[in-house]
């Protein structure tokens, strides 16, 4: 159950990042003075704990796969 909650939270933050990126582009044209504030908000969302956790989990899985493949290559 906790995993589903984390997954849903990561999906929501990802959607928020997408919308924030659209907003940033629009704000750059309409009111450039707000871009810095919106970039800070975007960076905060990008560094959300749930996204960093997912990133670390994926990275750990990729490292494990590389190690397994390397070991198999060396054994052959």
N, C-alpha and C positions, 0 to 999 in steps of 0.2 A: 504494500500500500504506500509506503514512504517513497519508493521508487517512482510510482505513478505520479505522486504529488510533485516530486522533483522534476520529472519529465514534463509535466504540465507547466510548471513554473518556468523551465528553460524555454519551452515553446512560446509562452507568453512574453518572456523577455526578448526572444528573437523577433517576434512580431513587433514588439515595441521598438526595437532597434531599426527595423525596416521602416516603420512609420517616422521615426526620428530622422532617419537619413533623408526621406522625402521632405520633411519639414526643414531640415538644414538647407537643402538646395533651394527651396522656395524662399526661405528667410534671407539667404545670401543675396537674392535679387531684390527683395522687397524692403528688408530692414537689416542691412549689414551690421548694425550696431548690436544685434542680438545673437550673432553667430557664436561669439565666444561663450556666452552663457549656455547656448544649446549644445555646443561641443563638450562642455563640462558635463552636462546631463547625459549626453551620449556615452562619454567615457565611463561615467558611473555605472550606466546600464551594462556596458561592455565588460566591466570588471565585477559584475554581480557574482556572488559566491557560487550560486548554482551553475552558472555558465563556466566558471573556472573549474568547478568539480567535474563537470562533464568533459571539459577539455583535458584535464589531467587523467581521467579514466580512459579516454580514447587514446591519448598519448601512451599510457602504460600498456594498453592492449597492442598498439602498433609495435612498441619495443619488444614485447613478448613474442609477437609473430616474427619479427626480424631475427631474434635470437634462435627461435625454433628452426627457421629456414636456414640460418647460418650453420647450425649444428647438423642439420640433415645434409647440407652440401659438403661439410667437412667429413662426414661419415662415408660419403660415396666416393 
